[in-house]
């Protein structure tokens, strides 16, 4: 028994920053067939409105808020801080007709050495976990109730010695009847667990062995570790509620920003100074600090000018008294500085309320975070952010393989989602890319010039 636990402890507890990671989704909203996204150090999700950009990450956010919940909400917590659904019909993929609705969707995570894929389905009125596929060293075990005969045979071979050791420990001289053992599959939040069902005489024992099959914590930690910065980040406030600050952030990240800045003000001036420099580079303010108002609330203060002025160390105002750019950009910057290597930071429209020049600076900040090992997933509508990232590749600040460019669209006939992945070369150039951004910009320029010419010539 000790040898088995020791071998389990030797497995990495986290998906490391150097692990190749991919996520896959099928049957969710507009994603009918399975689609896979390579999660590089910097992953860009672009596309037109209602193209399904947010939909791809939502299954993983659903799992995150299920794992974060203070109570067991069942297989999935549909209505929570990260995703707000109220009925299964809102998340299952459907076609043109009401009857063309899939009855299940899947969310998968994969590295070169292991994988996890959970399929959620409908049983009457209930949402259930149909299967939980665990892959390790090229072998996939499919947990379900009941187990497939082929999987049960493999598991019997794998756990025979462990079961016998447990039975020897549990048996006593007073137990009557033969020993027996088998398997139970039980739900644990949004995953399925494997349990040894041990019979010693007329007594039954259930012992979880999922950690012997795979390192469950590896995937739980990946999902719970997602830092989610939503597109709607609230209005700037004169005071913010204090919150505990740890390595994971249940819910959306904007809730924690003020408390993190306060912690840096008191204990980590290096990161606070880096944050202030980034705000200055973006042209927003030269200084950021936080102060305690009382045991329950914090005030965020920013420099009134863009750059430091002589004798202006105390020239600060409430964040509520400056433009939206500061309050909307702060969660993005703080999330990137807070995240550990290998941790996923999912940013929805990080460029909101930023001037075009600042959007180019933001691209450099995203690249810098990716260079520290953070897995940055940015959903953007900004052609300038994309151009800034291309420039970083051309300047050798980012390797082409460290970048995943993805364009989301919808099939005109079926309405189902499509993904086009760009191949980026060493100069930051990519090949075929759907019509958008630059073409739209050129069309707008030509339309304006044509209108001016028409006006000046009087239609002649």
C-alpha positions as CSV (number, residue, x, y, z in Angstrom):
1,X,0.0,0.0,0.0
2,X,2.8,2.4,0.9
3,X,4.5,1.8,-2.5
4,X,1.3,2.7,-4.4
5,X,0.8,5.9,-2.5
6,X,4.4,6.9,-3.0
7,X,4.1,6.3,-6.8
8,X,1.0,8.5,-6.8
9,X,2.8,11.3,-5.0
10,X,5.6,11.2,-7.6
11,X,3.2,12.3,-10.3
12,X,3.1,16.1,-10.9
13,X,0.3,17.7,-8.9
14,X,-0.2,20.5,-11.5
15,X,-0.3,20.9,-15.2
16,X,3.1,22.6,-15.5
17,X,3.9,25.7,-17.6
18,X,6.0,23.5,-20.0
19,X,3.2,20.9,-20.6
20,X,1.5,21.2,-23.9
21,X,-2.2,21.7,-23.1
22,X,-5.2,21.5,-25.3
23,X,-8.9,21.9,-24.5
24,X,-11.8,20.3,-26.5
25,X,-15.5,20.9,-26.5
26,X,-18.4,19.2,-28.3
27,X,-22.2,19.5,-28.1
28,X,-22.2,22.9,-26.3
29,X,-24.3,25.7,-27.8
30,X,-23.0,26.4,-31.3
31,X,-20.2,23.8,-31.0
32,X,-21.8,20.7,-32.4
33,X,-18.8,18.6,-33.4
34,X,-15.7,18.3,-31.3
35,X,-13.4,21.3,-31.6
36,X,-9.9,21.5,-30.0
37,X,-7.9,24.5,-29.1
38,X,-4.2,24.4,-28.3
39,X,-3.6,26.5,-25.2
40,X,-0.2,28.1,-25.9
41,X,1.5,30.5,-23.5
42,X,-0.5,33.2,-25.4
43,X,-3.8,32.0,-27.0
44,X,-5.8,34.5,-29.0
45,X,-9.5,34.0,-29.6
46,X,-10.9,36.4,-32.2
47,X,-14.0,36.6,-34.4
48,X,-17.2,38.5,-35.1
49,X,-19.9,39.1,-32.6
50,X,-22.0,36.0,-31.7
51,X,-19.4,33.8,-33.3
52,X,-19.1,31.6,-30.2
53,X,-15.9,32.9,-28.8
54,X,-17.1,32.9,-25.2
55,X,-18.9,29.6,-25.6
56,X,-15.7,27.6,-26.0
57,X,-14.4,28.4,-22.5
58,X,-17.8,28.2,-20.8
59,X,-17.8,24.4,-20.2
60,X,-14.6,24.8,-18.2
61,X,-15.9,27.8,-16.3
62,X,-19.0,25.7,-15.5
63,X,-16.7,23.1,-14.0
64,X,-14.7,25.7,-12.2
65,X,-17.7,27.2,-10.5
66,X,-19.0,23.7,-9.6
67,X,-15.7,22.9,-8.0
68,X,-15.6,26.3,-6.2
69,X,-19.1,26.0,-4.8
70,X,-19.4,25.8,-1.0
71,X,-22.0,23.1,-1.4
72,X,-22.4,20.1,-3.8
73,X,-24.5,21.6,-6.6
74,X,-24.7,18.3,-8.5
75,X,-22.8,17.5,-11.8
76,X,-22.7,21.2,-12.8
77,X,-23.6,24.5,-11.2
78,X,-25.4,26.1,-14.1
79,X,-26.1,29.5,-12.6
80,X,-23.0,30.9,-10.9
81,X,-20.5,33.8,-11.0
82,X,-18.7,32.6,-14.1
83,X,-21.6,31.3,-16.2
84,X,-25.2,32.2,-15.8
85,X,-27.5,29.6,-17.3
86,X,-30.8,28.5,-15.8
87,X,-31.8,25.5,-17.9
88,X,-30.0,22.8,-19.8
89,X,-31.6,23.9,-23.1
90,X,-29.4,27.0,-22.9
91,X,-26.2,25.1,-23.0
92,X,-26.9,22.1,-25.3
93,X,-26.3,22.4,-29.0
94,X,-29.4,22.7,-31.2
95,X,-30.0,22.9,-35.0
96,X,-32.7,24.6,-37.0
97,X,-35.6,22.6,-35.6
98,X,-36.6,22.2,-32.0
99,X,-36.1,18.5,-32.3
100,X,-32.5,18.8,-33.5
101,X,-31.0,19.1,-30.0
102,X,-28.1,17.0,-28.8
103,X,-28.6,15.2,-25.5
104,X,-25.0,15.5,-24.3
105,X,-21.9,17.7,-24.4
106,X,-18.3,17.0,-23.5
107,X,-15.3,19.0,-22.1
108,X,-11.8,17.6,-22.5
109,X,-8.3,18.5,-21.2
110,X,-5.2,16.9,-22.6
111,X,-1.4,17.0,-22.2
112,X,1.1,14.6,-23.9
113,X,1.0,12.2,-21.0
114,X,-2.5,12.2,-19.7
115,X,-6.1,13.5,-20.4
116,X,-9.5,13.9,-18.9
117,X,-12.8,14.1,-20.8
118,X,-16.2,14.4,-19.1
119,X,-19.4,13.9,-20.9
120,X,-22.6,15.4,-19.4
121,X,-26.0,14.1,-20.5
122,X,-29.7,14.2,-19.8
123,X,-31.5,11.5,-17.7
124,X,-35.2,12.5,-17.6
125,X,-35.2,15.9,-16.0
126,X,-31.8,15.6,-14.6
127,X,-28.3,16.6,-15.8
128,X,-25.9,13.7,-15.2
129,X,-22.4,12.7,-15.9
130,X,-22.5,10.0,-18.5
131,X,-18.8,9.2,-18.8
132,X,-15.5,10.3,-17.4
133,X,-12.6,9.2,-19.6
134,X,-9.2,9.1,-17.9
135,X,-6.2,8.8,-20.1
136,X,-2.7,8.0,-18.9
137,X,0.3,6.6,-20.8
138,X,-1.8,6.0,-23.9
139,X,-4.4,4.0,-22.1
140,X,-8.0,5.3,-21.6
141,X,-10.3,4.1,-18.9
142,X,-13.9,5.0,-19.3
143,X,-15.6,5.5,-16.0
144,X,-19.4,5.1,-16.1
145,X,-22.2,3.3,-14.3
146,X,-22.1,0.4,-15.2
147,X,-18.5,-0.1,-16.2
148,X,-17.8,-1.5,-19.7
149,X,-16.6,-5.1,-19.5
150,X,-13.3,-4.2,-21.2
151,X,-12.6,-1.4,-18.7
152,X,-13.6,-3.6,-15.8
153,X,-11.1,-6.3,-16.9
154,X,-8.3,-3.7,-17.2
155,X,-9.1,-2.3,-13.7
156,X,-9.3,-5.8,-12.2
157,X,-5.8,-6.5,-13.4
158,X,-4.5,-3.2,-12.2
159,X,-6.1,-3.2,-8.8
160,X,-5.9,-6.9,-7.9
161,X,-2.9,-6.6,-5.6
162,X,-4.1,-3.5,-4.0
163,X,-7.5,-5.0,-3.2
164,X,-5.9,-8.1,-1.7
165,X,-3.7,-6.0,0.6
166,X,-6.8,-4.0,1.7
167,X,-8.7,-7.3,2.4
168,X,-5.8,-8.7,4.4
169,X,-5.8,-5.6,6.6
170,X,-9.6,-5.5,7.0
171,X,-10.2,-9.2,7.7
172,X,-10.4,-10.3,11.3
173,X,-11.0,-13.7,12.9
174,X,-14.6,-13.0,13.7
175,X,-15.6,-12.2,10.1
176,X,-17.8,-14.9,8.5
177,X,-18.0,-15.6,4.8
178,X,-15.7,-15.2,1.9
179,X,-13.9,-12.0,0.9
180,X,-15.0,-10.3,-2.3
181,X,-14.2,-7.1,-4.2
182,X,-15.3,-5.0,-7.1
183,X,-15.8,-1.4,-8.2
184,X,-18.3,1.4,-7.6
185,X,-18.4,4.5,-9.7
186,X,-19.5,7.6,-7.7
187,X,-19.9,11.2,-8.7
188,X,-17.6,13.8,-7.1
189,X,-18.9,17.2,-8.2
190,X,-18.2,17.4,-12.0
191,X,-16.0,14.2,-12.1
192,X,-16.6,10.5,-11.5
193,X,-14.5,8.7,-8.9
194,X,-13.6,5.0,-8.8
195,X,-14.1,3.2,-5.5
196,X,-13.1,-0.3,-4.4
197,X,-16.1,-2.1,-3.0
198,X,-14.6,-4.6,-0.5
199,X,-16.5,-7.3,1.1
200,X,-15.1,-9.0,4.3
201,X,-17.6,-11.5,5.4
202,X,-20.9,-9.8,5.9
203,X,-19.4,-6.3,6.1
204,X,-18.8,-3.9,3.2
205,X,-16.1,-1.2,2.8
206,X,-15.8,1.5,0.1
207,X,-12.3,3.0,-0.5
208,X,-11.6,5.6,-3.2
209,X,-8.8,4.7,-5.5
210,X,-9.2,7.4,-8.1
211,X,-5.8,8.9,-7.0
212,X,-4.3,5.5,-7.9
213,X,-5.8,5.7,-11.4
214,X,-4.9,9.3,-12.1
215,X,-3.9,12.4,-10.2
216,X,-7.4,13.9,-9.8
217,X,-6.0,17.0,-8.2
218,X,-4.1,17.7,-11.4
219,X,-7.3,18.5,-13.3
220,X,-9.1,20.0,-10.3
221,X,-6.3,22.4,-9.7
222,X,-6.2,23.4,-13.4
223,X,-9.9,24.2,-13.4
224,X,-10.1,25.9,-10.0
225,X,-6.9,27.8,-10.8
226,X,-8.5,29.6,-13.8
227,X,-8.5,33.3,-13.3
228,X,-11.5,34.7,-15.1
229,X,-11.6,38.4,-16.0
230,X,-15.1,38.9,-17.6
231,X,-15.9,41.5,-20.3
232,X,-18.3,43.3,-17.9
233,X,-16.2,44.4,-15.0
234,X,-18.4,46.8,-13.1
235,X,-18.2,50.5,-12.4
236,X,-15.4,52.1,-10.4
237,X,-16.3,52.4,-6.8
238,X,-15.3,54.7,-3.9
239,X,-14.9,51.7,-1.7
240,X,-14.5,48.0,-2.3
241,X,-15.3,45.0,0.0
242,X,-12.3,43.3,1.4
243,X,-11.7,39.7,0.4
244,X,-9.3,36.9,1.2
245,X,-6.4,36.5,-1.2
246,X,-5.0,33.1,-2.0
247,X,-3.7,31.1,-4.9
248,X,-7.2,30.5,-6.4
249,X,-10.0,32.9,-7.0
250,X,-13.5,31.5,-6.9
251,X,-15.9,33.5,-9.1
252,X,-14.7,36.3,-11.3
253,X,-11.4,38.0,-10.6
254,X,-12.6,41.6,-10.4
255,X,-13.9,40.9,-6.9
256,X,-10.4,40.5,-5.6
257,X,-8.5,43.3,-7.3
258,X,-8.8,45.9,-4.6
259,X,-7.7,43.5,-1.9
260,X,-4.7,42.3,-3.9
261,X,-3.6,45.9,-4.6
262,X,-3.9,46.6,-0.8
263,X,-1.8,43.5,0.0
264,X,0.8,44.7,-2.5
265,X,0.7,48.2,-1.0
266,X,1.4,46.7,2.5
267,X,3.8,43.8,1.6
268,X,4.9,43.7,-2.0
269,X,6.0,47.0,-3.3
270,X,7.9,45.4,-6.2
271,X,4.7,44.1,-7.8
272,X,2.9,47.3,-7.0
273,X,5.6,49.4,-8.7
274,X,5.4,47.1,-11.7
275,X,1.7,47.6,-11.9
276,X,2.1,51.4,-11.6
277,X,4.7,51.3,-14.5
278,X,2.3,49.4,-16.7
279,X,-0.5,51.9,-16.0
280,X,1.9,54.7,-16.9
281,X,2.9,52.9,-20.1
282,X,-0.7,52.6,-21.0
283,X,-1.1,56.4,-20.5
284,X,-3.7,56.0,-17.7
285,X,-1.9,57.1,-14.5
286,X,1.6,57.1,-12.9
287,X,0.6,55.8,-9.5
288,X,-1.8,53.3,-7.9
289,X,-2.2,52.6,-4.2
290,X,-4.8,51.3,-1.8
291,X,-5.7,52.3,1.8
292,X,-7.9,50.7,4.4
293,X,-11.1,52.5,5.2
294,X,-12.2,50.1,7.8
295,X,-12.2,46.4,8.5
296,X,-14.6,45.7,5.7
297,X,-13.6,48.1,2.9
298,X,-10.7,49.4,0.9
299,X,-10.3,52.5,-1.2
300,X,-8.3,52.6,-4.5
301,X,-6.3,55.8,-5.2
302,X,-4.6,56.7,-8.5
303,X,-2.4,59.6,-9.5
304,X,-4.3,62.5,-10.9
305,X,-1.8,63.0,-13.8
306,X,-0.5,60.5,-16.3
307,X,3.2,61.0,-15.2
308,X,4.9,61.9,-11.9
309,X,5.2,65.6,-11.2
310,X,7.7,67.3,-8.8
311,X,6.0,67.5,-5.4
312,X,3.0,65.5,-6.5
313,X,3.6,62.3,-4.5
314,X,0.3,62.8,-2.7
315,X,-1.6,64.1,-5.7
316,X,-4.0,61.2,-5.9
317,X,-7.8,60.8,-6.2
318,X,-10.3,58.0,-5.9
319,X,-10.4,55.6,-8.8
320,X,-14.1,56.6,-9.1
321,X,-13.0,60.1,-10.1
322,X,-11.0,59.2,-13.2
323,X,-12.0,57.6,-16.5
324,X,-13.2,54.1,-17.0
325,X,-9.9,53.0,-18.5
326,X,-8.2,52.6,-15.1
327,X,-11.0,50.5,-13.5
328,X,-11.6,48.4,-16.5
329,X,-7.9,47.7,-17.2
330,X,-6.8,47.1,-13.5
331,X,-8.3,43.5,-13.3
332,X,-6.5,42.5,-16.5
333,X,-3.1,43.8,-15.3
334,X,-3.5,42.5,-11.7
335,X,-4.6,39.1,-13.0
336,X,-1.5,38.8,-15.2
337,X,0.8,39.8,-12.4
338,X,-0.9,37.5,-9.8
339,X,-1.0,34.3,-11.9
340,X,1.6,31.6,-11.4
341,X,3.4,29.8,-14.2
342,X,1.1,27.3,-15.8
343,X,-2.1,29.0,-14.5
344,X,-4.8,30.0,-17.1
345,X,-5.8,33.6,-17.2
346,X,-8.9,34.0,-19.3
347,X,-9.4,37.6,-20.4
348,X,-12.6,38.7,-22.1
349,X,-12.0,41.8,-24.2
350,X,-9.0,43.1,-22.3
351,X,-8.8,46.2,-24.5
352,X,-12.2,47.6,-23.3
353,X,-12.0,51.4,-22.8
354,X,-8.4,51.7,-24.0
355,X,-7.1,54.2,-26.6
356,X,-5.6,52.6,-29.7
357,X,-2.1,53.5,-28.6
358,X,-2.7,51.8,-25.3
359,X,-4.0,48.7,-27.0
360,X,-0.6,48.3,-28.6
361,X,1.0,48.6,-25.2
362,X,-1.5,46.0,-23.8
363,X,-0.3,43.6,-26.4
364,X,3.3,43.9,-25.1
365,X,2.0,43.3,-21.5
366,X,0.2,40.1,-22.7
367,X,3.4,38.9,-24.3
368,X,5.4,39.7,-21.2
369,X,3.0,37.6,-19.0
370,X,3.2,34.7,-21.5
371,X,7.0,34.9,-21.3
372,X,6.8,34.3,-17.5
373,X,4.9,31.1,-18.1
374,X,1.4,32.3,-17.5
375,X,-1.2,30.7,-19.9
376,X,-2.9,33.8,-21.3
377,X,-6.2,33.2,-23.2
378,X,-7.4,36.5,-24.6
379,X,-10.7,37.0,-26.4
380,X,-10.3,40.2,-28.4
381,X,-11.9,42.4,-31.0
382,X,-8.8,44.5,-31.3
383,X,-6.8,44.4,-34.6
384,X,-4.1,46.5,-32.8
385,X,-3.7,43.9,-30.0
386,X,-3.2,41.3,-32.7
387,X,-0.7,43.5,-34.6
388,X,1.2,44.2,-31.5
389,X,1.5,40.5,-30.8
390,X,2.7,39.9,-34.4
391,X,5.3,42.6,-33.8
392,X,6.5,40.9,-30.7
393,X,7.1,37.7,-32.6
394,X,9.0,39.5,-35.3
395,X,11.1,41.1,-32.6
396,X,11.8,37.7,-31.1
397,X,10.1,38.5,-27.9
398,X,7.7,35.6,-28.5
399,X,8.3,32.3,-30.4
400,X,5.8,31.4,-33.0
401,X,5.0,28.1,-31.2
402,X,4.2,30.1,-28.1
403,X,1.3,31.7,-29.9
404,X,-2.1,30.2,-30.8
405,X,-4.1,32.4,-33.1
406,X,-7.7,31.2,-33.5
407,X,-10.6,32.8,-35.5
408,X,-14.1,31.8,-34.5
409,X,-17.0,31.9,-37.0
410,X,-20.3,30.4,-37.8
411,X,-21.3,28.2,-40.7
412,X,-23.7,30.2,-42.8
413,X,-25.9,27.2,-43.5
414,X,-26.0,25.3,-40.2
415,X,-25.1,28.0,-37.7
416,X,-22.6,25.7,-36.1
417,X,-19.3,27.0,-35.0
418,X,-16.1,26.9,-37.0
419,X,-12.5,27.5,-35.9
420,X,-9.7,28.6,-38.2
421,X,-6.2,28.4,-36.7
422,X,-3.5,30.5,-38.2
423,X,0.0,29.3,-38.7
424,X,2.4,32.0,-37.6
425,X,5.9,32.2,-39.0
426,X,9.1,33.7,-37.4
427,X,8.2,37.1,-38.7
428,X,4.8,37.1,-37.1
429,X,3.0,36.6,-40.4
430,X,0.1,34.2,-40.7
431,X,-1.3,32.5,-43.8
432,X,-5.0,32.4,-44.8
433,X,-7.2,34.4,-42.4
434,X,-10.9,35.0,-42.7
435,X,-12.0,38.3,-44.1
436,X,-12.1,40.8,-41.2
437,X,-10.0,43.4,-39.3
438,X,-7.6,44.8,-41.9
439,X,-10.0,44.3,-44.8
440,X,-12.8,46.0,-43.0
441,X,-10.5,48.9,-42.1
442,X,-9.4,49.3,-45.7
443,X,-13.1,49.1,-46.9
444,X,-14.0,51.8,-44.4
445,X,-11.1,54.0,-45.6
446,X,-12.1,53.6,-49.2
447,X,-15.8,54.2,-48.4
448,X,-14.9,57.5,-46.7
449,X,-12.6,58.6,-49.6
450,X,-15.3,57.8,-52.1
451,X,-17.9,59.8,-50.1
452,X,-15.5,62.8,-49.9
453,X,-14.8,62.6,-53.7
454,X,-18.6,62.3,-54.4
455,X,-19.3,65.3,-52.2
456,X,-16.6,67.5,-53.8
457,X,-17.4,66.6,-57.3
458,X,-21.1,67.0,-56.8
459,X,-21.7,63.5,-58.2
460,X,-20.1,64.4,-61.5
